[in-house]
Amino acid sequence: MMKTLSPLKASLFAILASSTVLVTTVSAEPSQECDHPRSEFHKRGDRMGHDGMHKMFEGLELTDTQKADIKKLFAEQRAARSDDKPTKEERLARRAEMHALITAATFDETQAKALIGAQQEKRQAQAIERMKMQNQIYNLLTPEQQAKFKARFEAHTGKEPRS
């Protein structure tokens, strides 16, 4: 004799089964956004930078030479970023420093400002490097591609940035 499920268990089972089907369906659909294999640019740590850069230059009908030069610039930037990446010990030390500030009997605002200032300097240097690379890529474009890029950029200047 089979045991019947309680209404609550049956509902939970139905939700779980439908969620599994939905996740399988969504992950099986091919992406229509890019014309390159997912693994090529969607590697860990390079998603955000590439997505913005990809959208920045999509529709410009790049030549194979331009694509190769852009890939080379991305590889150079990735190598430079990996050289600048903090070690596990440095990350743990920084976390310990922040924890000490938060859990101290009295808050040391000067030390907190120094810690935040160091983070901001690093982010600023990264932003400058990213802009340099974008400029190098822009200068690889033909005059027609540059005009198309400028027109698209100006069309987006009135839009609010994503948050």
C-alpha positions in Angstrom: 0.0 0.0 0.0 1.4 3.4 -1.0 1.5 6.3 1.5 0.0 9.6 0.3 1.9 12.8 0.8 0.5 15.5 3.0 -0.7 18.6 1.2 2.3 20.7 2.4 4.8 18.0 1.3 3.0 17.7 -2.1 3.1 21.5 -2.6 6.8 21.6 -1.7 7.5 18.7 -4.0 5.6 20.4 -6.9 7.5 23.7 -6.4 10.9 21.9 -6.3 10.1 19.9 -9.4 8.9 23.0 -11.4 11.9 25.0 -10.2 14.2 22.2 -11.5 12.5 22.2 -14.9 12.7 26.0 -15.1 16.4 26.1 -14.2 17.2 23.3 -16.8 15.2 25.1 -19.5 16.8 28.5 -18.8 20.3 27.2 -18.7 19.8 25.1 -21.9 18.7 28.1 -24.0 21.5 29.5 -26.3 22.6 33.1 -25.8 21.6 35.4 -28.6 23.7 38.4 -27.4 27.3 37.5 -28.5 28.9 36.1 -31.6 31.7 34.4 -29.8 31.9 31.3 -27.7 30.9 31.9 -24.0 34.2 30.5 -22.7 36.3 32.9 -24.8 35.5 36.1 -22.8 33.4 35.0 -19.9 36.2 33.7 -17.8 36.2 34.4 -14.1 37.2 37.9 -13.3 36.9 39.2 -16.8 33.1 39.4 -17.1 32.4 42.9 -16.1 35.2 44.5 -18.1 34.5 42.6 -21.2 30.7 43.1 -21.2 31.1 46.8 -21.1 33.9 46.8 -23.7 31.9 44.3 -25.9 28.9 46.5 -26.0 31.1 49.5 -26.6 32.4 48.1 -29.8 29.6 45.8 -31.0 28.1 46.6 -34.4 31.3 48.2 -35.7 32.1 45.3 -38.0 35.7 44.8 -36.9 38.1 43.1 -39.2 39.9 39.9 -38.1 43.1 41.9 -37.6 41.3 44.4 -35.4 39.7 41.5 -33.4 43.2 39.9 -33.0 44.7 43.2 -31.8 41.9 43.8 -29.4 42.3 40.3 -28.0 46.0 41.0 -27.6 45.2 44.2 -25.6 42.8 42.3 -23.4 45.5 39.6 -22.7 48.1 42.2 -21.9 45.7 43.9 -19.5 44.7 40.6 -17.9 48.4 39.8 -17.4 49.1 43.2 -15.8 46.1 42.8 -13.5 47.2 39.3 -12.4 50.6 40.7 -11.5 49.0 43.4 -9.4 46.6 41.0 -7.6 47.1 40.9 -3.8 48.2 37.6 -2.2 46.0 35.6 0.1 48.1 36.8 3.0 47.7 40.4 2.0 43.9 40.0 1.7 43.8 38.4 5.1 45.9 41.1 6.6 43.7 43.8 5.2 40.6 42.0 6.5 42.2 41.7 9.9 43.0 45.4 9.8 39.4 46.3 9.0 38.1 43.9 11.7 40.5 45.5 14.3 39.1 48.9 13.4 35.5 47.8 13.7 35.9 45.9 17.0 38.2 48.4 18.7 37.0 50.1 21.9 37.4 53.5 20.2 37.2 54.1 16.5 40.4 55.4 14.8 39.0 57.5 12.0 42.5 58.4 10.7 43.4 54.8 10.2 40.0 54.1 8.5 40.6 57.0 6.1 44.1 55.7 5.3 42.7 52.2 4.6 39.9 53.6 2.4 42.3 56.0 0.7 44.5 53.1 -0.3 41.5 51.2 -1.8 40.4 54.3 -3.7 43.9 54.9 -5.2 44.0 51.3 -6.4 40.6 51.6 -8.0 41.6 54.9 -9.6 44.7 53.3 -11.1 42.6 50.4 -12.4 40.1 52.8 -14.0 42.9 54.8 -15.7 44.4 51.6 -17.1 40.9 50.5 -18.4 40.5 53.9 -20.1 43.9 53.7 -21.6 43.1 50.3 -23.1 39.7 51.7 -24.4 41.6 54.5 -26.1 44.1 52.0 -27.7 41.2 50.0 -29.0 39.4 53.2 -30.3 42.6 54.1 -32.1 42.6 50.7 -33.9 39.3 51.6 -35.5 39.0 53.0 -39.0 37.7 56.6 -39.3 34.3 55.3 -40.3 34.1 53.0 -37.3 35.2 55.8 -35.1 32.4 58.0 -36.4 29.9 55.3 -35.8 31.3 54.7 -32.3 31.1 58.5 -31.5 27.5 58.7 -32.8 26.4 55.7 -30.6 28.3 57.2 -27.6 26.6 60.6 -28.0 23.2 58.9 -28.3 23.8 57.3 -24.9 25.1 60.4 -23.1 21.6 61.5 -22.3 20.7 58.2 -20.7 21.1 57.6 -17.0 23.9 55.3 -16.1 23.0 51.8 -14.7 23.5 51.6 -10.9 
